[in-house]
Amino acid sequence: MVRPVPGTQVGFALGVPRATSLALTAIATSDVAAPTGIAKQSTRYLAIGASVTACIDDLSQYDTDMTAGTRSAYENASTRFNYSHPRTILVRCQANNTDTLNLWRHGTGGNLELLRFSAANTLQIWTNNTLRLSMTISPGLPASRANLVIAWVCETNPDSTGAADRVRSTLMWWNVDTGDFDAESVTHPVKSLQSTQAVWGAGDDIGTNAFTGVITGVLYENRRMSATEIAADWVADLSTVLSAAEPETDHQGIPPSSGILDAESSWHGPAVVWACDATRRMERRTLDALENERQIVVPSWSLSSLTSANAFFRGAPGESDDRMSIAWLEPAPVPDTCNRIWARVHVRSYVASGEPVPVRIRLYSFSRPPGALGLGGGDGAALEQYFCDAIILRNDGAVGSYVVLGSMPIARGSGGIREGMTYLALAIAIDPNNESSNDSAARVEINAIQAVPYYTLSGQPLPVHP
């Protein structure tokens, strides 16, 4: 029996089917598009109705209704909508090639925030009374009203350089009738907070700058929703899963094969075999990163600082050009259900002057700390090691970006305190192939390291533990 999540309304909880009583009848030419969104743990407001004045019954777990105004739904001195990011603001509406004006408004004066049609077929988003993005719906809307889903998604800008671009906003729209979709992004400062009137469908409760089309659903989330999630909730129903095996598209475990347990007429049928296989797959789905670390101290390394008598740096085993730091050594226990690592590193590579210099970024997996780091404790065990790397040639700005190093097997310790452990060590090499004459100007900063375990049939066989 499907039960509602505690604290949510029946029919709108996460994982509960949509209530059939919420089917709507359009008041315009086109029918209202299915499906209707559902409330989730992050939902601050959800309402649907034949027009915006009917979108006042809060279907989220807050159950805090808004008030019907003149061609609007509003809340005075709103605090739940007084939020910058991450968030998602969504409007489902019907519009034609002449409909204009406000879909959402919050704040006043210099803190004004808007989502609106500034003109026919043109969407705009505003924060702090400043236009941030103007986006054209192309091809344009027809003369008869079309079903649209419009979403404004805000998140922290991962490439921010300061207050001026702290937030990244993405404006998306779907034409449900034609299947057209588009999205554009822009960066801007954090929204100035102000606890004031929040309005769907107009500029205030008396209908100033009211949207001339028809609003049939609104949503406000305090997290970033992806385009895929929005489309599944609001644009088109997903196809029905007909078989328990259909969702399994990746190699998360060894599939059961016919044998003594699941052969025809055997005493033990295949159901338990499938249950065991599903358990193995779930174990791999829930694997956590072996390393997912943001560096707190980020020095700018040069060729001289890497190769000088630095007590923290050593040459990698067999590769004196690749310099490892003790600060980048990360021990991690490895589950028996994975046999490879996928890795990436956030790097800023630049030059003080002149032409860019090639830089190699390499991540090692050791079965124990390598002797080169001077940590001891080898216990006479042979050192097993693997690595994945990438060479970059670029002159980054103030931030840098992720470099995907690729995949490698996992080296595991075989005894004592090393058993089942791997030791991840990052190394960098400036101009490893002697291709540049500008090595002294090279600068490298390591901002973050991420190593994710996974399983592949072509890797080490299971169980992988020695």
N, C-alpha and C positions, 0 to 999 in steps of 0.2 A: 504493500500500500504506500502510495506517495503521500508524504506529510509535509506541511508547510514548515519553513525554517522559523524557529521561535522569533517573535518580534516583528514578523512581517504579515501582510494580509494574505489570506488564502487566495490562491490563483495568481499571485504576483511575486511569490518568493522565488529565490534563485533555484532553478531546477524544477519548478512546479509548472505544469502546462498553463497556458493562457486561458483565462476565463472566457467561455463562449458568449457570456452575456455582454461582453464588451464590443461585440461586432457593431459597426457604425454604418449609418446610411449617409451618403454625401448629400450636401445641399447644392452642389455645383454639378457641372456637366459630367465630370469624370467620377468614377467610383473611388472611395478611399482605399488606399493601397494596404495590402496585408504584408507582413504581420504587424502586430502591435507590440511595442517594446515591453519589457518586463522590468520590475524593480529588482535591484541587487543590493548587496551590502553597502555599496558606495553611492547609492542613489539619494539625492537630496530632494528631488521633486520629480514626479511623473504624473501626467494627466493627459487624458484623451477625451475627445468630444467632437460633435458635429461642427462646432465653431469655437473660437477662442474663449468666448464667455462660458462655454461648457467645460473648458479645461481648468476647472477649479477644484476638483475632487482629487486630493493628493493620494496616489496609489502606492507611494513608497512606505517604508516602515515608520516614517515620521508621522504620517497621517495628519499633516497640518495643511488644511485647505487654504486656498487663496480666495480672493473676492472678485466677483464679476463686476467689471466696470463697463464703460461705454466702448464696445468693440475691443475689450482688453480683459486680462486677468492680472490682478496686482496684489502686492503685499507691501504694506507701509513699514518703514523702519526695518527693512529686512536685514537679518544677520546671516541667515543660511546661504544667501546669494552674495554676501560680502566676502568674496574669495578670489584669489588671483589664479593659482595653478597648483598642482595639476587639476584639470577639470574638463568636462565636455558639456557644451550647450547645444541642444538639438531641437529643431522645429520641423514637424511634418506639416506640409501645407499644400494648397492648390493655387497655382498662379499661372497667368497668361503673359502675353507679350506687352501688356500695359500696366500690370500690377506693380506697385511700389510701396515704400515706407517701412515702418519699424516692425521687426519680428521680436526683438528683445531689447530692453533698456534697463540700465541700473546706474545709479550715481547722478550727480548734478554738477554743473559748472565745469571746473577743470578736471573733475573726476568722472565725467560722463563716459559711459560704456554703451556701445550699440552694436547690434547685428541687424542689418537692414538691406532692403532693396533701395539703392540710391536712385536708380532709374530702371526702366524696363530691362530685364535680362542682366542686371548688374548688381552683384552682392558686395557689401562692404562690412568690415569690422573696424571698430573704433575702441581705443582705450585712452584714459586720461585726456578725453576731448580731442584726441588726435587720430586722424585716419591712418590705419596701419596697413590695410590691404583692400584693394578693389579688384574684383574678379568677375569676368564675364561668363555667363552661361552660354556655351556654344556647342552645337547650333542653338539659336535662339528659341524661346518658347513659342508655341502656337497661339492662335487667337482664342481657341478654347482652352480652358484651364487644364494643366497637366499636374500629375501628382509628383511632388518633390520631397526629398528628405535633405535637410541642410544641417550641417554639423560644424561647430567651431570648437576645436580641440586645442588646449593649452598645456604646455609641459615646460620643465626646466630645459633651457638651451644647453646641450652638452658641450657646445663649442663657444660658450659665452666668454667674452673678454672683459666684461664689466657690467655696470648697472644698465647701460644703454641697450644691451641685447640679452638680458637675463632670461627672458621668456621666448619660447618659440610657439607661435600660433599656426595652426593648419586649418584652412577653410575648405570644406568638402561639400559637394552636392551630388545627388543622384536624381535623375529623371526616371522614376519608376516605370513610366509608360514605355519609354524607348530603350531603357537600359544604359543610357549615357551616364558617365561619371567623370568627375575631375576634382583635383585638389591642388592647392597652392599654399606655400608656407611663408612666414615672415617672422623676424625677430623684433622684440620691442622691450621696453622696461616693464617692471612689475606693475600690475594694476594698483592704483591708489585706492586704498580701502575707505569705504564710506557707508555707514549704516543708514540707507535711505530707501525710497520706494523702488521696488523691482516690478517690472511690467512686461508681460508677454503680449505682443500684438499691437502695441501703441507706444506713445511717449509718456503717457500718464493715464490715470483712471478715468478721465473724461474724454479720452479718445483722440488726443492731439497726435498728429502724424500716424494715425492708425493704418495698419497694413490693409491694402485694398483687396487682397486675395482672401483665402479661407484657411485658417489654421485649424488642424485636426489632431494635433498631438504635440506635447512639449516634454523635454527631459533635461535635468540638470544633474551631472555626476561630479563627485569630487575626486575623479581620477581621469587619466587619459584613456579613451576608448580607441581601439584601432578601427580602421575602415572595414575590416573583415567582420568584427564584432557588431558594428553599427548596421552593416548590410544584413547580417543574419537576424538581428533583432527587429529591424524596421523596414527593410527593402524587399526581401524575398525569402520565403520559407525554404529551409534546407531540405534536401531530399531525405525521404525516410530510410533509415538503416534497416535492411531486410535480413541481415545475417550478423551474428555476433563476430564473425571473422572479418567482415568488410572494413571496420575501422583500422585493422592492423595492416599498415602499409610499410612499416619499417622493420629492420631486423633487430628486434629487441630480445630475442631469445631463440633457441633452437626449436623449430616447430615439431610437434609430435608426429611420429611416423608409425605406420602399422607394425605391430609387434605382438609379443605375448599378451600385453595388457589390453590393447584396443583392437585385436583381430576379431573377426566375426565369430560369434558364438563363444567367445571367451567368457570366463567368469566375472571379469571386471571390464565394464564398458569404457568408452573414450571420454566420458564427461569429466572424470577426475584428472585425466591426462591434460585436458584443456584447462582445467582449473589450475593445475600445477604450472602449466606453461604461462597462463595469464599472470600468475604470481611472480614468475621470473621477469616477465615484461614490466610489471609494476615496480619491481625493485630497481630496474634500470631507469624507468621514468622518474623516479624520485631520487636519483643520484644527485648529490650536491657537488659543486665545483671543488676540485682538489686545492686550487688556489684562486682566490678572487680578491685581490688586494690592491688598494689604492695607496701609493707611497705618500707618507706624511712629509718627509724631507726629500726635496727634489733638487739635488745639485745639478749644475751644468758641467758635464764631463767633457774633457778635451783629451787629445792624444797624450799630452804630457802628464795629466793627472791620472790617467788610467795606467800608464806604464812606469810611473815613479815609484819610489819605495813607500807605497801606501799599504799600511798594515791590513786593510780590509780587502784588498784586491789580490787575486792570484790568476795565473794563466789556467785556462781550462785544460783537462787531461789531453795531451797530444796536440794542443792548439794554443801556442803561446800568444798569438794575436788576439784570441778571444778572451777577454778579461772578465772574471767572475768576482762578485762582491759577496762577502758574508751576509750583508744586509739583504741580499736577494735570494738567500737560501731558505727554502720553505719545506719542512718535513710534513708529510701528509699520509694518513692511513688510507689504504686503497681497498675498496670492497672487492670480493672475488667475482662479482658479476660484471666487471668491465675489463677491457684489455687494451684500450688505447686512450690517448689524450689528444684533444683539439685545443690549440693554444693561440692566444693573441696578446699583444702588448701595446699599450698606449705610449707612443714615442713622439717626442719633439726633436727633430733633427734639423739643424740649421748651421750656417757658417757666420763667423764674425765679419768676414769680407771675402770677396772673390767668388769662385764657382763652387757649387755644392759638391760634397765629398761622399762617396759610397760608404754606407755603414751597414754592418751585418748585426742583426739581432738574433740571438739563438737561445732556446730554452732546452736545458738538459733534464733528463730523468735518470737519477742514480739509485742503485740499490742500497747505498750507504753514502755518507759524506765522503767526497773524494779527498785523497790525501793532500791534494794541492791546496785545500783550504786550511790545512793545519789543525783540524779539529780532532783528529785521532779517532779511536773507537772502531777501527776497522775490524778488529777481532780476527784477523787473518782471512776474512772472507774475500773472495774475488769480487772486483768491482764490475757490475753490469751497468751499462749506460746506453742511452738513446738520446737523440736530439732532433729538433725541427728548427728551421731557421728561414730567414728572408733577408735579402739585401735591398736596401732602399737608397734612393738618390733624390734628395729633395731639400728645399730650403723653406722650412715651415715658418709660419707666423708665430703669434704668441701662444698658440694652444697646442698644435700638433694633432695627431689622429691615431687610430688603432692600426696596427700592422698585423695581419693574419700570418702566423708562422706555419700553420698547417697541422699535421697529425704525426704522432709517433707512438710506438709501443710504450708500455709502462714497465720500468725496472723496479723490482720489488726485493726487499731484504729477505733473507732466508733463515735467520736465526736470531735468538736473543731479543734485545729491544728493537732490532731492525726488522724483525719478521713482519711481513705484510705492509711495510712502510716504503714509500718512495720519497726521494729527496730532489725537489725541483730547484734548479739553479739557473739564473739568467746570466748571460754573457753578452758583451758587446765588443765589436771589433771595428776600428776605424780604418777604412781603405784596405780591406783584407787581401785584395788582389793587386795592390800597388798600382792603381790606375790613375791616381790623382797626385798633383804636385802641391795641393792646397791643404794637406792633412792637418797642419798646425791650426788652421782656422775652424776646423770642425768642432761642433758642440752637440752633445747628446743629452737629453733628459728622459728619464724613465718615470712615467706618471702612474701606470697601473699594469698589473699582470693578471691574466685570467687563463686558467687551465681547467678544461671541462672533460671529465671521463665519459667514455661511451663504449659500446660493444660492437664489434664487427665480426662476421663469420670468417673473414679472411685473416683475422688476427690470431693471437695466441689462443689455444683451445681452452675450454673450461673443464674443470676448475683451473684457474690460472695461478693460484697460490702454490708455491713450491711444496 
